[in-house]
Amino acid sequence: MVKYAANPFSSFLIACTLLICVAAPSNRAYGQLGDLGDFLNVGETAVGDAELLFSEYLQPFASGFGAGVNAGWVDRARTHGLLGFHVKINLSAAVVPDVDQFFMVDEIGLNYLRRYQGSPEVPTFSGSSSTDTRLQYVFEAPDGQELVLADFEMPPGTGYRYIMTPMIQAGVGLPMDTDLMVRFVPPFSFLDYGEIYLYGLGIKHELNQWLPGGALLPVTFSIMGGYTSFGTSAGLNARPFDFSPQGDFFSSDANETEPDDWDNQKIVFSTDAWTLNLIAGKSLPIFSFYGGVGIEGSKTNVSLEGEFPYYTEVPAGNGEYRRELNTFTDPVDISFDGANRFRAMAGVRVSLPLLTFNVDYTYADYSVVTAGFGISLR
């Protein structure tokens, strides 16, 4: 058996970490995710296996992030008076359930990769910070030799089961006991790597005015809906990323490649999330108590775009093989549907002159704890 030591793409995970830095403390994510890019070493034939591994590994982050951006829309059932307003900052922590902290690598339908060492139970992004599972992609050459085109250890998890999501929000009171809420961050550069954008729109409407004797009810009922979109993209042609060909390789005339050909590489991450809720609450001079039930959903997409190098083994005569440079075009494009559908929420808000503080808990497949503070008038 001829063993081929695959060129690592560990910088891909550094890129992912930068783009999803809210998911875990950055130093932990950097250290634990550095080998996920090895999935790309399987080459074009087995890229479907690479996408399966990406999907299983990142699913908890996608579901947790989607649940997090759906939280924090309300901190009481009442709406503002006409032209009343609030501006607040929320921090949500989605809790990854135990069942999503690992996956069984032998049961996800890999076609080319095989486990040859360690446990079939592999940590996901939020799972255990240790792993011993190794995978191989073995190619049988025409002369009968078995060439190991990829050989890597599955990456460990972060050991951190909370997906953190910060959010800035503003709202204003409209006629008919209605609040209009917005979340908006215009595209801005994140460090030196790319841009981030965020926008969202929500509406809350009091129902008591439509209920017989609603003005006399001891609690306020309202309905609320919200939509949030988050996205970022980053170019990968700057340090610490390195997706240009590495080491010695053979390039045929059809594969002649200049360094500039690798400048179009980027990673694109986006999440769209929505929620609809029925809220009930009681507002007192200082304390407001609120709760509700609803539904929610989210969809996250991660793609790797541009030209990326990988290597195959080609005959060099006398039973020997040499590395040949090949390229991927847009090798990864995966989508995740969030795990959450039904949600139930309860919380409390403390109101001081102009300042408000609140904390609430959302029960769902991915439960969320949210804390917020801000300024509010009327």
FENVENQUI-V420282 format. One record per helix or strand of 2 or more residues. SS is the DSSP state (h for helix, s for strand). FROM is the first residue (numbers start at 1). TO is the last residue. If there is no record, write none. Layout:
SS_FROM_TO ; SS_FROM_TO
//
This chain:
s_2_3 ; h_11_19 ; h_21_23 ; h_26_32 ; h_36_42 ; h_47_69 ; s_85_95 ; h_98_100 ; s_102_104 ; h_105_107 ; s_113_117 ; s_121_123 ; s_134_140 ; s_146_153 ; s_162_174 ; s_178_190 ; s_194_206 ; h_208_210 ; h_214_216 ; s_220_235 ; h_253_255 ; h_259_262 ; s_266_283 ; s_287_305 ; s_307_317 ; s_320_329 ; s_332_337 ; s_342_351 ; s_355_363 ; s_368_377
//
